[in-house]
């Protein structure tokens, strides 16, 4: 009889653990469920708990939840980003700055980390690094154009400068995103920088869609006549009629 009781208790314990793990997984996708996950089972659900804690008026609670997230799931860059925000809210500005740098190194597509690192690089006068961070933001479809328009003149202000040269290398090495670069770059980059990057990459062997270039030339000329004339020269070289 005793072995039977032990067996049933064991089955119940396994079922409870399984239920807790499943609830944790579901809460990682459905944020409102996170608070209902028992603390000892929180893994995936700790991310929404920490993210929601950022809206708290209690910085100590926010920091505790963020630190718990890092202890349980330390690898994702976005988890470090949440920790940096929590540290900043708690007044630990030096620790926050260091954490955001780690986040940026670990995840090139983590937007807040990339924006922060871009601004730090700009302040330090490190235009190649700023341009790399700018490119990481540029490639994210959910990055607001307004942010790229704000950072672009800071990163790409100097004709022939290090920021532009770095973008030339990045764009020239990424044939698969040339059309994305053309469409977005014509909107958000300084017009003369956009034309310099297109012209240099064409000279280095890149080839762009001629119909798209012609379409963009008309809009660019309206925005900046000199830049439009420069793009016409590129089109004439690459797309002879």
N, C-alpha and C positions, 0 to 999 in steps of 0.2 A: 504493500500500500504506500509506504513512504517513497519508494522509487517512483511510483506513479504521480504522487504529489509534486515531487521534485521536477519530474518531466513536464508536468503541466505549468508549473511556475516558470521553468526555463522557456517554454514556448511563449508564454505571456510576455516575458522579458524581451525575447527576440522580436515579438510582434510590436512591442512598444518602441524598441530601438528602430525597427524598420519604419514605423509610422513617423517617428521623429525625423529620421533622415529624409523621408519623402516630403514631409512638410517643409523641411529646410530647403530642399531643392526647389519646390514650388514657390516658396517665398522669395527665392533669389530672382524669380521672374515676375512675381506679383507682389509689389512692395507692401500693400496693406496687410499682408499675411505675416510679415516679418516679426512683428511684435508678439504674435501668438506662438512663435517657435520657442520652446524651452531653451534657456540660455546655454545649457550644456550641449545642445544639438546644433547651435548656430555655427554655420560655416558659410555657405552661399548667402544665407539670410543676413549675415553680419554686414555685408556691403550696404543693403538698403537701410539697415539700422544706423550705420555710421553716416550715410548720406542724409537721412532725415534728421539726424542729430545736428547737422550743420545749421539748421533753422532754429535751434534751441537758443534760449536766452542764457543758458547755463554753460559757459565755456569749459568748465571742468568736466561736465557730463559729456559734452561734445568730444573733448580730447580723450576721455576714457573709452568711448565707443570707437574712435578712430584707432587708438592704440590696440584695442582688442581685435579690430579688423586686421591690423598688420601682424599681430601675433598668430592669427589663425590662417591668414592668406597673404603672405608678404610679397608675392611676386608681381602681381599686376601693377602697372604704372598708375592706373587710376586710383588704386588704393593708397598709394603714396601721396597722390595729389590731395585726396581727402584728408590725410594726416597733416599735410602742409597747411591746408586751410584751417584745420582744427588748432594746430599749433599757433598760427597767426592770430586766431580769435582769442586764444588763451594768453597772448602777449609774448609768446616765445618766437620772436621774429628771426633771430639768428638760426634757430633750429628749423623754422619754416623755410627759410631761404635754402638751407642745405638739403632739406627733404625734397623741395621742388626740383632741385638740380638732379637728384637721384632719379626722380620720376621722369624727367626729360631724357635722361640717358637710357632709361629702361624701356620707354615707350615713345617712339617718334611720333605717334599719331594721337597722343594725349594732348588735347588742345590747350588747356590752361597752362600746363607745364611748358609747352612749346612757345606760347605767347610770352610767358614770364622769362624764359631763357632768351627769346629774341630781344626783349627789352633790355635785359641785362647785358647782352652782347652789344647792343647799340650803345648803351651807356658807357661800355668799356672800349668802344671804337673797334670792336672785332667784327668787321663787316662780313667776312667769309662765314663765321659761325651764325651771325644774324641772318644771312641769306639762306643757310641750310634750315634754320628754324622757320623762316618765312616760307620756304618751299614745303615743309611738312604741313604747315597750316593751309597753304594754297591747295594742296592735294586733297584735303578733307572737304567733302561736299557740304558739310554742315557748318564750315567756317563762314562767318558773316563777311560779305564783301566790304562792309564798312571797316572792319578790322584790317583787312588787306590794304584798303585804300589809305588807312592811317599809317600803317607800318611801311608801305612801299616807298614813299619819299625818303624815309629815314634810312632804309637799307640800300636803296638804288639811286641815290641822289647824284652820285659822281659818275659822269660819262667815262667808260673804260675802267671804272674803279673795281675794287675787290668784290663788292657785293654783286655787281653785274657779272663779273667774270665767273663767280661761283654759280650763279643762276645759269649762265651759258653752259657750263659743264654739266649741271644737273639736267637741264632741258635737253641738251644734245645727247645725253645718255639714256633718255627715256622716250623712245619712239612711240610707245603704246599710249602715252598721255599727251601727244602733241596737239591733238584737237582740243582737249581740255585746256591746255596752256593757252592756245590761241584765243579761244572764246572768253576765258576768264581774264587772261592777262590784258587783253584789249580793254576790258572794263575797269580793272582795278589797279593796274600798274601805271606809273608815270609813263606818258605816251612815248617819250623819247627812249626811255629804258626798254620798253616793250619792243620797239623797233630795233634797237641795238641788239637785243637778245635774239630776235628772229633773224636778223641779218647775219650775225656771227655764227649761229648754228647752221644756217644755210651754207655759209662759206666753209663750214667744217664738215659738210656732207649730209646734213639733215634735209628731209624733203617734207613739205607741208601740202595739204590739200589746196589746190589752186582756187577752186570755187569758194572755199571758206576764206582764203586770203583776200580775194576780190570783194567778198561781202564785207569783211572787217575793214577793208581800206576805206570804204565810203563813210562808215561811222567814225573811224579814227580821224579822217580828214576834217570832219565836222568838229571834232573835239580839239584837234591840234593840227593845223594845216601843214606845218613843217614835218611833223611826224608822219602824216598821211603821205606826203611826197616821198619820204624815206621808204615807207612800205611799198609805194609804187615801184621804186627802184628794185627792191627785193623781188617783187612779183615779176618784173620784167626779166630779171636774171633767172628765176626759177621756172617761170611759166611763160615762155615765149609764145606769142600767138601764132 
